[in-house]
Amino acid sequence: MDRNEAYLEIEERKTLVRILVSHMCMLSGKEDFYPPSSLKEKLAKAIVTAFPCLAVPCHEGSSFTNYTHY
């Protein structure tokens, strides 16, 4: 499929989020649904690094830089 813009369809985004959240929960070592915030932040940074089109510019003074939760 050819695309003119860098983006993910809604279903593609949901699939990506499901896969990554499942992996993140397993990385926490307990397979729980409450991984530490530091792990969630690392995953968010990795996603934006790999997929810059998913970056969401944050407002000035925010503690977050170009990533947010869904």
mmJSON file of the N, C-alpha and C atoms, coordinates in Angstrom:
{"data_MODEL":{"atom_site":{
"group_PDB":["ATOM","ATOM","ATOM","ATOM","ATOM","ATOM","ATOM","ATOM","ATOM","ATOM","ATOM","ATOM","ATOM","ATOM","ATOM","ATOM","ATOM","ATOM","ATOM","ATOM","ATOM","ATOM","ATOM","ATOM","ATOM","ATOM","ATOM","ATOM","ATOM","ATOM","ATOM","ATOM","ATOM","ATOM","ATOM","ATOM","ATOM","ATOM","ATOM","ATOM","ATOM","ATOM","ATOM","ATOM","ATOM","ATOM","ATOM","ATOM","ATOM","ATOM","ATOM","ATOM","ATOM","ATOM","ATOM","ATOM","ATOM","ATOM","ATOM","ATOM","ATOM","ATOM","ATOM","ATOM","ATOM","ATOM","ATOM","ATOM","ATOM","ATOM","ATOM","ATOM","ATOM","ATOM","ATOM","ATOM","ATOM","ATOM","ATOM","ATOM","ATOM","ATOM","ATOM","ATOM","ATOM","ATOM","ATOM","ATOM","ATOM","ATOM","ATOM","ATOM","ATOM","ATOM","ATOM","ATOM","ATOM","ATOM","ATOM","ATOM","ATOM","ATOM","ATOM","ATOM","ATOM","ATOM","ATOM","ATOM","ATOM","ATOM","ATOM","ATOM","ATOM","ATOM","ATOM","ATOM","ATOM","ATOM","ATOM","ATOM","ATOM","ATOM","ATOM","ATOM","ATOM","ATOM","ATOM","ATOM","ATOM","ATOM","ATOM","ATOM","ATOM","ATOM","ATOM","ATOM","ATOM","ATOM","ATOM","ATOM","ATOM","ATOM","ATOM","ATOM","ATOM","ATOM","ATOM","ATOM","ATOM","ATOM","ATOM","ATOM","ATOM","ATOM","ATOM","ATOM","ATOM","ATOM","ATOM","ATOM","ATOM","ATOM","ATOM","ATOM","ATOM","ATOM","ATOM","ATOM","ATOM","ATOM","ATOM","ATOM","ATOM","ATOM","ATOM","ATOM","ATOM","ATOM","ATOM","ATOM","ATOM","ATOM","ATOM","ATOM","ATOM","ATOM","ATOM","ATOM","ATOM","ATOM","ATOM","ATOM","ATOM","ATOM","ATOM","ATOM","ATOM","ATOM","ATOM","ATOM","ATOM","ATOM","ATOM","ATOM","ATOM","ATOM","ATOM","ATOM","ATOM","ATOM"],
"id":[1,2,3,4,5,6,7,8,9,10,11,12,13,14,15,16,17,18,19,20,21,22,23,24,25,26,27,28,29,30,31,32,33,34,35,36,37,38,39,40,41,42,43,44,45,46,47,48,49,50,51,52,53,54,55,56,57,58,59,60,61,62,63,64,65,66,67,68,69,70,71,72,73,74,75,76,77,78,79,80,81,82,83,84,85,86,87,88,89,90,91,92,93,94,95,96,97,98,99,100,101,102,103,104,105,106,107,108,109,110,111,112,113,114,115,116,117,118,119,120,121,122,123,124,125,126,127,128,129,130,131,132,133,134,135,136,137,138,139,140,141,142,143,144,145,146,147,148,149,150,151,152,153,154,155,156,157,158,159,160,161,162,163,164,165,166,167,168,169,170,171,172,173,174,175,176,177,178,179,180,181,182,183,184,185,186,187,188,189,190,191,192,193,194,195,196,197,198,199,200,201,202,203,204,205,206,207,208,209,210],
"type_symbol":["N","C","C","N","C","C","N","C","C","N","C","C","N","C","C","N","C","C","N","C","C","N","C","C","N","C","C","N","C","C","N","C","C","N","C","C","N","C","C","N","C","C","N","C","C","N","C","C","N","C","C","N","C","C","N","C","C","N","C","C","N","C","C","N","C","C","N","C","C","N","C","C","N","C","C","N","C","C","N","C","C","N","C","C","N","C","C","N","C","C","N","C","C","N","C","C","N","C","C","N","C","C","N","C","C","N","C","C","N","C","C","N","C","C","N","C","C","N","C","C","N","C","C","N","C","C","N","C","C","N","C","C","N","C","C","N","C","C","N","C","C","N","C","C","N","C","C","N","C","C","N","C","C","N","C","C","N","C","C","N","C","C","N","C","C","N","C","C","N","C","C","N","C","C","N","C","C","N","C","C","N","C","C","N","C","C","N","C","C","N","C","C","N","C","C","N","C","C","N","C","C","N","C","C","N","C","C","N","C","C"],
"label_atom_id":["N","CA","C","N","CA","C","N","CA","C","N","CA","C","N","CA","C","N","CA","C","N","CA","C","N","CA","C","N","CA","C","N","CA","C","N","CA","C","N","CA","C","N","CA","C","N","CA","C","N","CA","C","N","CA","C","N","CA","C","N","CA","C","N","CA","C","N","CA","C","N","CA","C","N","CA","C","N","CA","C","N","CA","C","N","CA","C","N","CA","C","N","CA","C","N","CA","C","N","CA","C","N","CA","C","N","CA","C","N","CA","C","N","CA","C","N","CA","C","N","CA","C","N","CA","C","N","CA","C","N","CA","C","N","CA","C","N","CA","C","N","CA","C","N","CA","C","N","CA","C","N","CA","C","N","CA","C","N","CA","C","N","CA","C","N","CA","C","N","CA","C","N","CA","C","N","CA","C","N","CA","C","N","CA","C","N","CA","C","N","CA","C","N","CA","C","N","CA","C","N","CA","C","N","CA","C","N","CA","C","N","CA","C","N","CA","C","N","CA","C","N","CA","C","N","CA","C","N","CA","C","N","CA","C","N","CA","C","N","CA","C","N","CA","C"],
"label_alt_id":[null,null,null,null,null,null,null,null,null,null,null,null,null,null,null,null,null,null,null,null,null,null,null,null,null,null,null,null,null,null,null,null,null,null,null,null,null,null,null,null,null,null,null,null,null,null,null,null,null,null,null,null,null,null,null,null,null,null,null,null,null,null,null,null,null,null,null,null,null,null,null,null,null,null,null,null,null,null,null,null,null,null,null,null,null,null,null,null,null,null,null,null,null,null,null,null,null,null,null,null,null,null,null,null,null,null,null,null,null,null,null,null,null,null,null,null,null,null,null,null,null,null,null,null,null,null,null,null,null,null,null,null,null,null,null,null,null,null,null,null,null,null,null,null,null,null,null,null,null,null,null,null,null,null,null,null,null,null,null,null,null,null,null,null,null,null,null,null,null,null,null,null,null,null,null,null,null,null,null,null,null,null,null,null,null,null,null,null,null,null,null,null,null,null,null,null,null,null,null,null,null,null,null,null,null,null,null,null,null,null],
"label_comp_id":["MET","MET","MET","ASP","ASP","ASP","ARG","ARG","ARG","ASN","ASN","ASN","GLU","GLU","GLU","ALA","ALA","ALA","TYR","TYR","TYR","LEU","LEU","LEU","GLU","GLU","GLU","ILE","ILE","ILE","GLU","GLU","GLU","GLU","GLU","GLU","ARG","ARG","ARG","LYS","LYS","LYS","THR","THR","THR","LEU","LEU","LEU","VAL","VAL","VAL","ARG","ARG","ARG","ILE","ILE","ILE","LEU","LEU","LEU","VAL","VAL","VAL","SER","SER","SER","HIS","HIS","HIS","MET","MET","MET","CYS","CYS","CYS","MET","MET","MET","LEU","LEU","LEU","SER","SER","SER","GLY","GLY","GLY","LYS","LYS","LYS","GLU","GLU","GLU","ASP","ASP","ASP","PHE","PHE","PHE","TYR","TYR","TYR","PRO","PRO","PRO","PRO","PRO","PRO","SER","SER","SER","SER","SER","SER","LEU","LEU","LEU","LYS","LYS","LYS","GLU","GLU","GLU","LYS","LYS","LYS","LEU","LEU","LEU","ALA","ALA","ALA","LYS","LYS","LYS","ALA","ALA","ALA","ILE","ILE","ILE","VAL","VAL","VAL","THR","THR","THR","ALA","ALA","ALA","PHE","PHE","PHE","PRO","PRO","PRO","CYS","CYS","CYS","LEU","LEU","LEU","ALA","ALA","ALA","VAL","VAL","VAL","PRO","PRO","PRO","CYS","CYS","CYS","HIS","HIS","HIS","GLU","GLU","GLU","GLY","GLY","GLY","SER","SER","SER","SER","SER","SER","PHE","PHE","PHE","THR","THR","THR","ASN","ASN","ASN","TYR","TYR","TYR","THR","THR","THR","HIS","HIS","HIS","TYR","TYR","TYR"],
"label_asym_id":["A","A","A","A","A","A","A","A","A","A","A","A","A","A","A","A","A","A","A","A","A","A","A","A","A","A","A","A","A","A","A","A","A","A","A","A","A","A","A","A","A","A","A","A","A","A","A","A","A","A","A","A","A","A","A","A","A","A","A","A","A","A","A","A","A","A","A","A","A","A","A","A","A","A","A","A","A","A","A","A","A","A","A","A","A","A","A","A","A","A","A","A","A","A","A","A","A","A","A","A","A","A","A","A","A","A","A","A","A","A","A","A","A","A","A","A","A","A","A","A","A","A","A","A","A","A","A","A","A","A","A","A","A","A","A","A","A","A","A","A","A","A","A","A","A","A","A","A","A","A","A","A","A","A","A","A","A","A","A","A","A","A","A","A","A","A","A","A","A","A","A","A","A","A","A","A","A","A","A","A","A","A","A","A","A","A","A","A","A","A","A","A","A","A","A","A","A","A","A","A","A","A","A","A","A","A","A","A","A","A"],
"label_entity_id":["1","1","1","1","1","1","1","1","1","1","1","1","1","1","1","1","1","1","1","1","1","1","1","1","1","1","1","1","1","1","1","1","1","1","1","1","1","1","1","1","1","1","1","1","1","1","1","1","1","1","1","1","1","1","1","1","1","1","1","1","1","1","1","1","1","1","1","1","1","1","1","1","1","1","1","1","1","1","1","1","1","1","1","1","1","1","1","1","1","1","1","1","1","1","1","1","1","1","1","1","1","1","1","1","1","1","1","1","1","1","1","1","1","1","1","1","1","1","1","1","1","1","1","1","1","1","1","1","1","1","1","1","1","1","1","1","1","1","1","1","1","1","1","1","1","1","1","1","1","1","1","1","1","1","1","1","1","1","1","1","1","1","1","1","1","1","1","1","1","1","1","1","1","1","1","1","1","1","1","1","1","1","1","1","1","1","1","1","1","1","1","1","1","1","1","1","1","1","1","1","1","1","1","1","1","1","1","1","1","1"],
"label_seq_id":[1,1,1,2,2,2,3,3,3,4,4,4,5,5,5,6,6,6,7,7,7,8,8,8,9,9,9,10,10,10,11,11,11,12,12,12,13,13,13,14,14,14,15,15,15,16,16,16,17,17,17,18,18,18,19,19,19,20,20,20,21,21,21,22,22,22,23,23,23,24,24,24,25,25,25,26,26,26,27,27,27,28,28,28,29,29,29,30,30,30,31,31,31,32,32,32,33,33,33,34,34,34,35,35,35,36,36,36,37,37,37,38,38,38,39,39,39,40,40,40,41,41,41,42,42,42,43,43,43,44,44,44,45,45,45,46,46,46,47,47,47,48,48,48,49,49,49,50,50,50,51,51,51,52,52,52,53,53,53,54,54,54,55,55,55,56,56,56,57,57,57,58,58,58,59,59,59,60,60,60,61,61,61,62,62,62,63,63,63,64,64,64,65,65,65,66,66,66,67,67,67,68,68,68,69,69,69,70,70,70],
"pdbx_PDB_ins_code":[null,null,null,null,null,null,null,null,null,null,null,null,null,null,null,null,null,null,null,null,null,null,null,null,null,null,null,null,null,null,null,null,null,null,null,null,null,null,null,null,null,null,null,null,null,null,null,null,null,null,null,null,null,null,null,null,null,null,null,null,null,null,null,null,null,null,null,null,null,null,null,null,null,null,null,null,null,null,null,null,null,null,null,null,null,null,null,null,null,null,null,null,null,null,null,null,null,null,null,null,null,null,null,null,null,null,null,null,null,null,null,null,null,null,null,null,null,null,null,null,null,null,null,null,null,null,null,null,null,null,null,null,null,null,null,null,null,null,null,null,null,null,null,null,null,null,null,null,null,null,null,null,null,null,null,null,null,null,null,null,null,null,null,null,null,null,null,null,null,null,null,null,null,null,null,null,null,null,null,null,null,null,null,null,null,null,null,null,null,null,null,null,null,null,null,null,null,null,null,null,null,null,null,null,null,null,null,null,null,null],
"Cartn_x":[0.846,0.0,0.894,0.655,1.4,0.652,1.413,0.825,1.586,0.879,1.516,1.995,1.44,1.79,2.195,2.992,3.389,2.319,1.554,0.522,0.115,-0.614,-1.184,-2.695,-3.345,-4.803,-5.18,-6.411,-6.861,-6.646,-7.016,-6.845,-5.369,-4.517,-3.078,-2.529,-2.971,-2.52,-2.952,-4.193,-4.696,-3.913,-3.606,-2.823,-1.431,-0.795,0.537,0.513,-0.461,-0.566,-0.776,-1.644,-1.897,-0.624,0.127,1.371,2.378,2.558,3.563,3.188,1.92,1.496,1.652,1.319,1.503,2.974,3.842,5.283,5.765,5.282,5.685,5.271,4.072,3.609,4.474,4.923,5.794,7.181,7.654,8.971,9.029,7.88,7.879,8.208,8.211,8.622,7.513,6.398,5.311,4.084,4.148,3.012,1.775,1.991,0.853,0.494,-0.564,-1.0,-0.602,0.348,0.798,2.317,2.904,4.356,4.778,6.017,6.484,6.438,6.248,6.171,7.431,8.574,9.828,9.824,9.265,9.187,8.219,7.104,6.133,6.743,7.525,8.158,9.207,9.988,10.99,10.32,9.204,8.487,7.951,7.405,6.882,7.995,9.154,10.286,10.73,10.757,11.168,10.178,8.891,7.868,8.033,8.208,8.336,9.638,10.681,11.94,11.769,11.085,10.882,9.819,8.805,7.687,7.458,8.274,8.148,6.762,6.042,4.708,3.729,4.071,3.191,3.468,4.485,4.81,3.695,3.389,2.377,3.081,3.204,3.873,3.161,3.916,3.352,3.523,2.672,2.713,3.955,4.326,5.504,5.395,6.46,6.483,6.025,5.604,5.159,6.369,6.172,7.27,7.464,6.534,6.633,7.175,7.899,8.476,8.059,7.131,6.729,6.171,5.623,4.918,3.817,2.835,1.689,1.057,0.15,-0.542,-1.755,-2.292,-3.477,-4.71],
"Cartn_y":[-1.174,0.0,1.241,2.122,3.375,4.459,5.269,6.383,7.649,8.742,10.032,10.68,10.272,10.857,9.754,10.136,9.185,9.195,8.145,8.039,6.579,6.279,4.953,5.075,4.114,4.04,3.712,3.955,3.711,2.255,1.325,-0.097,-0.476,0.115,-0.142,0.381,1.563,2.145,1.272,0.813,-0.038,-1.342,-1.928,-3.165,-2.924,-1.846,-1.507,-1.303,-0.57,-0.311,-1.617,-2.491,-3.778,-4.601,-4.68,-5.455,-4.87,-3.561,-2.923,-2.957,-2.771,-2.818,-4.231,-5.229,-6.617,-6.894,-6.429,-6.62,-5.88,-4.666,-3.871,-4.563,-5.12,-5.806,-7.022,-7.713,-8.867,-8.433,-7.266,-6.772,-6.415,-6.09,-5.703,-6.892,-8.105,-9.283,-9.968,-9.305,-9.886,-10.161,-9.785,-9.885,-9.243,-8.119,-7.385,-6.242,-5.553,-4.464,-3.103,-3.081,-1.832,-1.736,-1.684,-1.545,-0.182,-0.061,1.214,2.338,3.549,4.719,4.88,4.54,4.677,3.779,2.588,1.677,2.214,2.784,3.355,4.536,5.35,6.501,6.056,5.032,4.515,3.975,3.274,2.74,3.874,4.908,6.05,6.712,6.894,7.499,6.616,5.297,4.373,4.387,4.47,4.507,5.753,6.903,8.159,8.19,7.564,7.488,6.63,5.495,4.586,5.084,5.757,6.233,7.722,8.604,10.04,10.607,9.963,10.467,10.324,9.545,9.382,10.403,11.234,12.247,13.275,13.685,14.713,15.881,17.017,18.164,18.579,18.722,19.12,20.623,21.198,22.637,23.046,24.288,24.851,24.671,24.239,24.079,22.714,21.864,20.52,19.673,18.715,17.824,16.745,16.633,15.639,16.282,15.491,15.992,15.102,15.565,14.912,13.505,13.153,11.884,12.002,11.18,11.201,9.821,9.577,8.288,8.332,7.188,7.103,6.996],
"Cartn_z":[0.0,0.0,0.0,-0.947,-1.017,-0.256,0.447,1.196,0.881,0.875,0.631,1.916,3.038,4.329,5.298,6.283,7.322,8.409,8.472,9.493,9.637,10.669,10.863,10.865,10.244,10.322,11.764,12.137,13.508,13.9,13.036,13.357,13.471,12.642,12.734,14.058,14.457,15.718,16.888,16.871,17.953,18.034,16.882,16.861,17.419,17.0,17.499,19.009,19.499,20.938,21.696,21.194,21.861,21.973,20.882,20.873,21.852,21.814,22.663,24.138,24.449,25.854,26.395,25.594,26.016,26.307,25.42,25.614,26.861,27.057,28.217,29.518,29.548,30.757,31.051,30.012,30.215,30.675,30.212,30.615,32.094,32.676,34.086,34.978,34.399,35.142,35.896,36.076,36.856,36.001,34.736,33.825,34.432,35.103,35.655,34.71,35.006,34.145,34.7,35.627,36.231,36.184,34.984,34.904,35.446,35.88,36.429,35.391,35.877,34.994,34.156,34.729,33.981,32.744,32.858,31.718,30.665,31.118,30.18,29.434,30.138,29.498,28.49,28.829,27.893,26.634,26.808,25.66,24.787,25.409,24.651,23.842,24.443,23.729,22.566,22.787,21.732,20.568,20.88,19.831,18.976,19.623,18.88,18.084,18.6,17.86,16.608,16.76,15.632,14.655,15.189,14.372,14.644,14.071,14.343,14.019,13.104,12.753,13.911,14.934,16.09,17.187,16.996,18.003,18.079,19.279,19.506,20.175,19.482,20.094,21.382,22.435,23.727,23.911,24.723,24.933,25.725,25.584,26.253,27.761,28.389,29.834,30.306,29.37,29.736,30.106,30.994,31.361,30.295,29.363,28.304,27.036,26.261,25.029,23.867,23.069,21.828,21.97,23.085,23.182,24.212,24.046,24.943,24.948,25.847,25.886,24.972,24.67,23.803,24.641],
"occupancy":[1.0,1.0,1.0,1.0,1.0,1.0,1.0,1.0,1.0,1.0,1.0,1.0,1.0,1.0,1.0,1.0,1.0,1.0,1.0,1.0,1.0,1.0,1.0,1.0,1.0,1.0,1.0,1.0,1.0,1.0,1.0,1.0,1.0,1.0,1.0,1.0,1.0,1.0,1.0,1.0,1.0,1.0,1.0,1.0,1.0,1.0,1.0,1.0,1.0,1.0,1.0,1.0,1.0,1.0,1.0,1.0,1.0,1.0,1.0,1.0,1.0,1.0,1.0,1.0,1.0,1.0,1.0,1.0,1.0,1.0,1.0,1.0,1.0,1.0,1.0,1.0,1.0,1.0,1.0,1.0,1.0,1.0,1.0,1.0,1.0,1.0,1.0,1.0,1.0,1.0,1.0,1.0,1.0,1.0,1.0,1.0,1.0,1.0,1.0,1.0,1.0,1.0,1.0,1.0,1.0,1.0,1.0,1.0,1.0,1.0,1.0,1.0,1.0,1.0,1.0,1.0,1.0,1.0,1.0,1.0,1.0,1.0,1.0,1.0,1.0,1.0,1.0,1.0,1.0,1.0,1.0,1.0,1.0,1.0,1.0,1.0,1.0,1.0,1.0,1.0,1.0,1.0,1.0,1.0,1.0,1.0,1.0,1.0,1.0,1.0,1.0,1.0,1.0,1.0,1.0,1.0,1.0,1.0,1.0,1.0,1.0,1.0,1.0,1.0,1.0,1.0,1.0,1.0,1.0,1.0,1.0,1.0,1.0,1.0,1.0,1.0,1.0,1.0,1.0,1.0,1.0,1.0,1.0,1.0,1.0,1.0,1.0,1.0,1.0,1.0,1.0,1.0,1.0,1.0,1.0,1.0,1.0,1.0,1.0,1.0,1.0,1.0,1.0,1.0,1.0,1.0,1.0,1.0,1.0,1.0],
"B_iso_or_equiv":[0.0,0.0,0.0,0.0,0.0,0.0,0.0,0.0,0.0,0.0,0.0,0.0,0.0,0.0,0.0,0.0,0.0,0.0,0.0,0.0,0.0,0.0,0.0,0.0,0.0,0.0,0.0,0.0,0.0,0.0,0.0,0.0,0.0,0.0,0.0,0.0,0.0,0.0,0.0,0.0,0.0,0.0,0.0,0.0,0.0,0.0,0.0,0.0,0.0,0.0,0.0,0.0,0.0,0.0,0.0,0.0,0.0,0.0,0.0,0.0,0.0,0.0,0.0,0.0,0.0,0.0,0.0,0.0,0.0,0.0,0.0,0.0,0.0,0.0,0.0,0.0,0.0,0.0,0.0,0.0,0.0,0.0,0.0,0.0,0.0,0.0,0.0,0.0,0.0,0.0,0.0,0.0,0.0,0.0,0.0,0.0,0.0,0.0,0.0,0.0,0.0,0.0,0.0,0.0,0.0,0.0,0.0,0.0,0.0,0.0,0.0,0.0,0.0,0.0,0.0,0.0,0.0,0.0,0.0,0.0,0.0,0.0,0.0,0.0,0.0,0.0,0.0,0.0,0.0,0.0,0.0,0.0,0.0,0.0,0.0,0.0,0.0,0.0,0.0,0.0,0.0,0.0,0.0,0.0,0.0,0.0,0.0,0.0,0.0,0.0,0.0,0.0,0.0,0.0,0.0,0.0,0.0,0.0,0.0,0.0,0.0,0.0,0.0,0.0,0.0,0.0,0.0,0.0,0.0,0.0,0.0,0.0,0.0,0.0,0.0,0.0,0.0,0.0,0.0,0.0,0.0,0.0,0.0,0.0,0.0,0.0,0.0,0.0,0.0,0.0,0.0,0.0,0.0,0.0,0.0,0.0,0.0,0.0,0.0,0.0,0.0,0.0,0.0,0.0,0.0,0.0,0.0,0.0,0.0,0.0],
"pdbx_formal_charge":[null,null,null,null,null,null,null,null,null,null,null,null,null,null,null,null,null,null,null,null,null,null,null,null,null,null,null,null,null,null,null,null,null,null,null,null,null,null,null,null,null,null,null,null,null,null,null,null,null,null,null,null,null,null,null,null,null,null,null,null,null,null,null,null,null,null,null,null,null,null,null,null,null,null,null,null,null,null,null,null,null,null,null,null,null,null,null,null,null,null,null,null,null,null,null,null,null,null,null,null,null,null,null,null,null,null,null,null,null,null,null,null,null,null,null,null,null,null,null,null,null,null,null,null,null,null,null,null,null,null,null,null,null,null,null,null,null,null,null,null,null,null,null,null,null,null,null,null,null,null,null,null,null,null,null,null,null,null,null,null,null,null,null,null,null,null,null,null,null,null,null,null,null,null,null,null,null,null,null,null,null,null,null,null,null,null,null,null,null,null,null,null,null,null,null,null,null,null,null,null,null,null,null,null,null,null,null,null,null,null],
"auth_seq_id":[1,1,1,2,2,2,3,3,3,4,4,4,5,5,5,6,6,6,7,7,7,8,8,8,9,9,9,10,10,10,11,11,11,12,12,12,13,13,13,14,14,14,15,15,15,16,16,16,17,17,17,18,18,18,19,19,19,20,20,20,21,21,21,22,22,22,23,23,23,24,24,24,25,25,25,26,26,26,27,27,27,28,28,28,29,29,29,30,30,30,31,31,31,32,32,32,33,33,33,34,34,34,35,35,35,36,36,36,37,37,37,38,38,38,39,39,39,40,40,40,41,41,41,42,42,42,43,43,43,44,44,44,45,45,45,46,46,46,47,47,47,48,48,48,49,49,49,50,50,50,51,51,51,52,52,52,53,53,53,54,54,54,55,55,55,56,56,56,57,57,57,58,58,58,59,59,59,60,60,60,61,61,61,62,62,62,63,63,63,64,64,64,65,65,65,66,66,66,67,67,67,68,68,68,69,69,69,70,70,70],
"auth_comp_id":["MET","MET","MET","ASP","ASP","ASP","ARG","ARG","ARG","ASN","ASN","ASN","GLU","GLU","GLU","ALA","ALA","ALA","TYR","TYR","TYR","LEU","LEU","LEU","GLU","GLU","GLU","ILE","ILE","ILE","GLU","GLU","GLU","GLU","GLU","GLU","ARG","ARG","ARG","LYS","LYS","LYS","THR","THR","THR","LEU","LEU","LEU","VAL","VAL","VAL","ARG","ARG","ARG","ILE","ILE","ILE","LEU","LEU","LEU","VAL","VAL","VAL","SER","SER","SER","HIS","HIS","HIS","MET","MET","MET","CYS","CYS","CYS","MET","MET","MET","LEU","LEU","LEU","SER","SER","SER","GLY","GLY","GLY","LYS","LYS","LYS","GLU","GLU","GLU","ASP","ASP","ASP","PHE","PHE","PHE","TYR","TYR","TYR","PRO","PRO","PRO","PRO","PRO","PRO","SER","SER","SER","SER","SER","SER","LEU","LEU","LEU","LYS","LYS","LYS","GLU","GLU","GLU","LYS","LYS","LYS","LEU","LEU","LEU","ALA","ALA","ALA","LYS","LYS","LYS","ALA","ALA","ALA","ILE","ILE","ILE","VAL","VAL","VAL","THR","THR","THR","ALA","ALA","ALA","PHE","PHE","PHE","PRO","PRO","PRO","CYS","CYS","CYS","LEU","LEU","LEU","ALA","ALA","ALA","VAL","VAL","VAL","PRO","PRO","PRO","CYS","CYS","CYS","HIS","HIS","HIS","GLU","GLU","GLU","GLY","GLY","GLY","SER","SER","SER","SER","SER","SER","PHE","PHE","PHE","THR","THR","THR","ASN","ASN","ASN","TYR","TYR","TYR","THR","THR","THR","HIS","HIS","HIS","TYR","TYR","TYR"],
"auth_asym_id":["A","A","A","A","A","A","A","A","A","A","A","A","A","A","A","A","A","A","A","A","A","A","A","A","A","A","A","A","A","A","A","A","A","A","A","A","A","A","A","A","A","A","A","A","A","A","A","A","A","A","A","A","A","A","A","A","A","A","A","A","A","A","A","A","A","A","A","A","A","A","A","A","A","A","A","A","A","A","A","A","A","A","A","A","A","A","A","A","A","A","A","A","A","A","A","A","A","A","A","A","A","A","A","A","A","A","A","A","A","A","A","A","A","A","A","A","A","A","A","A","A","A","A","A","A","A","A","A","A","A","A","A","A","A","A","A","A","A","A","A","A","A","A","A","A","A","A","A","A","A","A","A","A","A","A","A","A","A","A","A","A","A","A","A","A","A","A","A","A","A","A","A","A","A","A","A","A","A","A","A","A","A","A","A","A","A","A","A","A","A","A","A","A","A","A","A","A","A","A","A","A","A","A","A","A","A","A","A","A","A"],
"auth_atom_id":["N","CA","C","N","CA","C","N","CA","C","N","CA","C","N","CA","C","N","CA","C","N","CA","C","N","CA","C","N","CA","C","N","CA","C","N","CA","C","N","CA","C","N","CA","C","N","CA","C","N","CA","C","N","CA","C","N","CA","C","N","CA","C","N","CA","C","N","CA","C","N","CA","C","N","CA","C","N","CA","C","N","CA","C","N","CA","C","N","CA","C","N","CA","C","N","CA","C","N","CA","C","N","CA","C","N","CA","C","N","CA","C","N","CA","C","N","CA","C","N","CA","C","N","CA","C","N","CA","C","N","CA","C","N","CA","C","N","CA","C","N","CA","C","N","CA","C","N","CA","C","N","CA","C","N","CA","C","N","CA","C","N","CA","C","N","CA","C","N","CA","C","N","CA","C","N","CA","C","N","CA","C","N","CA","C","N","CA","C","N","CA","C","N","CA","C","N","CA","C","N","CA","C","N","CA","C","N","CA","C","N","CA","C","N","CA","C","N","CA","C","N","CA","C","N","CA","C","N","CA","C","N","CA","C","N","CA","C","N","CA","C","N","CA","C"],
"pdbx_PDB_model_num":[1,1,1,1,1,1,1,1,1,1,1,1,1,1,1,1,1,1,1,1,1,1,1,1,1,1,1,1,1,1,1,1,1,1,1,1,1,1,1,1,1,1,1,1,1,1,1,1,1,1,1,1,1,1,1,1,1,1,1,1,1,1,1,1,1,1,1,1,1,1,1,1,1,1,1,1,1,1,1,1,1,1,1,1,1,1,1,1,1,1,1,1,1,1,1,1,1,1,1,1,1,1,1,1,1,1,1,1,1,1,1,1,1,1,1,1,1,1,1,1,1,1,1,1,1,1,1,1,1,1,1,1,1,1,1,1,1,1,1,1,1,1,1,1,1,1,1,1,1,1,1,1,1,1,1,1,1,1,1,1,1,1,1,1,1,1,1,1,1,1,1,1,1,1,1,1,1,1,1,1,1,1,1,1,1,1,1,1,1,1,1,1,1,1,1,1,1,1,1,1,1,1,1,1,1,1,1,1,1,1]
}}}
